């Protein structure tokens, strides 16, 4: 399975134009963990560091690793306080029993061998450690129930179809079945409303994989930007609007 995020332009887009969903999810995780002490947190599939940065509020030491070197380079600019390296989830660059919290934000779906990840996760976790897995989909709905963005998003995906998915579908229920040697201790769906300006939403959409695929097939990025800006204008009406990010969070512990 090739890595769809091994691209400097995609890494730059993630750095500049991804909405602040990760801090909101980590705030929820903090509530779940309560007063548990976290000395070392590791971010499996750290990407451009957006999922690593909020872990600084939880742990004394933060480590991030990702198989895409372009993402690791971007992450070093986003979160210089963390130790970051290029490595795969199937061979974690971590000492046995060294991690109190292992987090994976939408990254397990793209591992080459998911079954090989579980023994590695069990190896690196310290006694009493937690493996937190979460993911969320592209924001396609307005939080106030106005269907205008849902309609726009359907047209956006029709105009620029998603490429054949390389992702392994995951959810708390699937994790309960597939996470060999682990028990899902808690798993919940979430809906997080975040206010975005129309300009930010356009830039965010340009980081989506269907746009990446369209540009690789020859569609100029500026043509996509112009279409998005023009057709989104009546949806946002020139003002920020709150959009919904839907996803799940699950915590796992070695059985």
Secondary structure by P-SEA (a helix, b strand, c coil): cccccccaaaaaaaaccccaaaaaaaaaaaaaaccccccbbbbcccccccccccccccccbbbbbbccaaaaaaaaaaccccbbbbbcccccccccccccbbbbcccccccccaaaaaaaaaaaccccbbbbbbccccccccccccaaaaaaaaaaaaaccccccccccccaaaaaaccccccccccccbbbbbbbcaaaaaaaaaacaaaaaaaaacccaaaaaaaaaaaaccccccbbbbbbbbbbbbbbccc
